[in-house]
Amino acid sequence: MRTRRIVTSMAAAMALAPWCTQVQAQSTSVQFYGLIGSYVGTTKVSGAPSSTTVVNGGGLTTSFFGFRGEENLGGGTSAFFTLESFFQPDSGMYGRTPADPLFSRNAFVGLKGRYGKISIGRHMTPTYISMQAVNPFGGSVQFSPLVVQSFIPAFNNAVLGDSVWNNTVQYSTPSFGGLVGTLDYAPGETAGRSGVANTGVHLRYDAGPLTAVASGQRVRLLSTATVPVLTEQKAWLAGFAYDFRVVKVYAAAVGTETYGTPTSTRTWSLGATMPLGRGYRLIAAYAHTDRDTPKVASTDRRTGTLCLDYSLSKRTDLFLAAMNDKRSGAGSGTSTALGIRHTF
């Protein structure tokens, strides 16, 4: 009798085995990850009356946490999702500002396979991602001269719109020897105004020590006034980074043409990172923007940052940074920071 029970149990287990294997293969693996950074220092942009002593979150990288997951659907195809939220460790608030939603950094779902990948939702723009790759301060909204002159209102940002787009469909090609293309389309979701849409076309090449990017985007913003006014801007970015081991060099150029209130800008940026040994690294960058508005005097802005970074481990580093900012017709401003970052 006992032998019969054992045989029956083994038969049942064998019958269930394929089903159990299939469930395991189709389960979604989910990862929790993020970065937290804070600094103490002073901030002053060009033209400000005085400096401000601050304890701020971020510094070299905006703090965020996220969840991502992927499910193998078979045949080389997978479903995936990403949910990421900016947060402010100095105050405990989520988002970069009170205007941000909970998942302000990314919130999308999609499919990927041999054909590339397509996703739908809120996306960090490839223009901003490409900009991170061709300047040594990455996406820093406090100390990257290229980023602050491009996206931060306090620096009279040259690029219109946020670095994250809502309601976007994004497609990326497979890698062709290190070359990947990305297309973005965000319809604007404005009744009766189908032309209110953001679009982008981007190329990125990664092979060995070289990274090169080329990016173009069109942003259309509709005012909230009683009589809506459409402002359109076309922007482009080109740049590269090359690692010589003893030093890594970066160069980028950004151009914009804004219609409605006609304005054009031209920005160029140079930078470098140099390992100093024993965990130390020197980071330097400079950006210069010329702004031309018809019937208004042309202006220029010059911003430079120097930073000493020290790695305590693979996940934790300390940094000491100083940035000088000067726009035409105004006095210069200097910002400083002593901070820490930790990835998890």
SULLIN-V228159 format. One record per residue. PHI is phi in whole degrees, -180 to 180 (999 if undefined). OMEGA is omega as a letter, one per 30 degrees, with the letter a starting at -180 (NA if undefined). Layout:
BEGIN
<<PHI,OMEGA> <PHI,OMEGA>>
END
This chain:
BEGIN
<<999,a> <-64,l> <-62,a> <-63,l> <-65,a> <-63,l> <-62,a> <-64,l> <-64,l> <-66,l> <-65,l> <-65,l> <-64,l> <-67,l> <-69,a> <-83,a> <-56,l> <-60,a> <-65,l> <-64,l> <-63,a> <-66,l> <-61,l> <-64,a> <-67,a> <-97,l> <-72,a> <-95,l> <-89,a> <-119,a> <-120,l> <-106,a> <-157,l> <166,l> <-148,l> <-126,a> <-144,l> <-147,l> <-150,l> <-114,a> <174,l> <-131,l> <-130,l> <-161,l> <-90,l> <-58,l> <94,l> <-71,a> <-68,a> <-158,l> <-87,l> <-123,l> <-82,a> <-135,l> <-120,a> <-122,l> <-85,l> <87,a> <108,l> <-83,l> <-144,l> <-69,a> <-65,l> <-159,l> <-136,a> <-157,l> <-128,l> <-139,a> <-147,a> <-148,l> <-125,l> <-78,a> <-94,a> <90,l> <66,l> <82,a> <-111,l> <-134,l> <-96,a> <-146,l> <-148,l> <-142,l> <-130,a> <-135,a> <-125,l> <-71,l> <-152,a> <-116,a> <-66,l> <-72,a> <-124,a> <84,a> <-79,l> <-89,a> <84,l> <-80,l> <-140,l> <-61,a> <-79,a> <-75,l> <-76,a> <-61,l> <-95,a> <-84,a> <-84,l> <-158,l> <-159,a> <-151,l> <-138,a> <-169,l> <-127,l> <-144,l> <-175,a> <-63,a> <-83,a> <112,l> <-145,l> <-132,a> <-142,a> <-132,l> <145,l> <-96,a> <-128,l> <-65,a> <-71,l> <-61,l> <-61,l> <-69,l> <-64,l> <-64,l> <-62,l> <-64,a> <-78,a> <-118,l> <-143,a> <-71,l> <-98,l> <56,a> <-98,a> <-59,l> <-92,l> <-110,a> <-130,l> <-87,a> <-56,a> <-66,a> <-70,a> <-66,l> <-72,a> <-88,a> <-121,a> <-99,a> <-57,a> <-62,l> <-105,a> <55,a> <-49,a> <-79,a> <-96,l> <-81,l> <86,a> <-81,l> <-81,l> <-128,a> <-109,l> <-81,l> <51,a> <-114,l> <-103,a> <-127,l> <-124,l> <-124,a> <-75,l> <-64,l> <-80,l> <-110,a> <62,a> <101,a> <-99,l> <-128,l> <-110,a> <-135,l> <-120,l> <-127,l> <-146,l> <-126,a> <-68,l> <90,l> <50,l> <-114,a> <-59,l> <76,a> <-131,a> <-65,a> <-80,l> <-81,a> <-151,l> <-102,l> <-136,l> <-152,l> <-131,a> <-141,l> <-129,l> <-141,a> <-123,l> <-128,l> <-156,a> <60,a> <-82,a> <-105,l> <-125,l> <-135,a> <-134,l> <-144,a> <-144,l> <-139,l> <-144,l> <-123,a> <-115,l> <-123,a> <-112,l> <-105,a> <-67,l> <-98,l> <-68,l> <-58,l> <-103,a> <-65,l> <-118,a> <-92,l> <-111,a> <-120,l> <-137,l> <-111,a> <-133,l> <-137,l> <-140,l> <-141,l> <-175,l> <-152,l> <-138,l> <-137,a> <-98,l> <-91,a> <75,l> <-75,l> <-159,l> <-113,a> <-108,a> <-135,l> <-149,a> <-153,l> <-137,l> <-132,l> <-133,l> <-137,l> <-131,a> <-112,a> <-110,a> <100,l> <-109,a> <-58,l> <-149,l> <-128,l> <-133,l> <-135,a> <-124,l> <-131,a> <-144,l> <-131,l> <-163,a> <-160,l> <-125,a> <-137,l> <-69,a> <-108,a> <91,l> <57,l> <90,a> <-90,l> <-149,l> <-101,a> <-125,a> <-142,l> <-156,l> <-143,l> <-138,a> <-134,l> <-119,l> <-103,a> <-120,a> <-123,l> <-121,a> <-53,l> <68,l> <-129,a> <-59,l> <-67,a> <-130,l> <-140,l> <-137,a> <-131,a> <-135,l> <-136,a> <-134,l> <-126,a> <-142,l> <-109,a> <-115,a> <-129,a> <-87,l> <-79,l> <-162,l> <-69,a> <-109,a> <-129,l> <-142,l> <-111,l> <-143,l> <-127,a> <-131,l> <-140,a> <-127,l> <-113,a> <-130,a> <-146,l> <-112,a> <-63,l> <81,a> <-144,l> <-73,a> <-79,l> <-134,a> <-125,l> <-119,a> <-133,a> <-156,l> <-121,a> <-142,a> <-141,l> <-128,l> <-143,l> <-100,l> <-144,NA>>
END
